[in-house]
Amino acid sequence: MPLPATSERYKHHRFPAEIINHGIWLYYRFCLSYRDVEELLFTRGVLVTYEAIRKWGWKFVQTYESIPLLASGARDGS
């Protein structure tokens, strides 16, 4: 997964940009629920709530629109 450049948008977040990127990528790439992403991150030792993942999605989705795996329309009613 290509990662967008780390920017000021990630400043003041509890988790590093890599964790946020991975959570958003899981949600959009595999059409998972926020709770599924929460559980997958928990299995990797990351304690994050589904609500935080939802907020990340809303805040950072424009950063990921240019990535082909996400821009392919994985959420378009499949």
N, C-alpha and C positions, 0 to 999 in steps of 0.2 A: 504494500500500500504506500503510495507516495504521500509524504507528509507536507502540508503547507508550511511555509517558513514561520518560525516562531516570531510572534510579534507582541506588541503591547497589549493585545486583546487577551492574552493569557495571564497577564499580570494580576496579582491579587486573588488568584484561585488557589484552593487548597492543594490541588493535584497538579503535577507537571503536565506540560503540553502533550507528552506522549500518551499518558493515561486518558486524557480528554479525547485526543485523536482516535485512540483505539475504541473507546466507548461509542463515539459517534459513528465510526466506521462500521462497527458491529451492528448498530441499530439500522443504519440505512442500507448497508450492503446485503444483509441477510434477512431483512424484514422481521426483525425480532421486536418483542415488546420491551418497554423500558425495564420491566421486572426481569425479563430474560437476560438483558445486558447486565443488570445489577448482579444477577446470580453468576454469570460467566466471569465478571470481574472479581467477584468474591472468591471463586475457585482459584484465581490467580493471586489472591491475597490483598485485594484492593477493597476496602470497605467504603462503598459509595451508595447513596440512596438513588432510587429510581427517579425521584424528583430532581436531583442534581443532574442526572443524565438528560432528563427532559429539558431542563434549562440550558444545558450545553448545546443540545440539538437546535434550539431556537436561536441561541446566540451565535453559534459558529457554522451553521449550515451554509451560509453564503460563501464561506471560506472553501467549502468542499464541493461546490457546484461545478467547478472546473475539472474535478477528478473524474475520468471516464467511468470508473466502476460505479460511482454514485449518480452521475449524470445520465446513465443509460435508462433510467425510468424504472428502477426496481420497485418503486412504490406505486406505480400506475395501475392499480386494480388488478394485479395478477392473482 
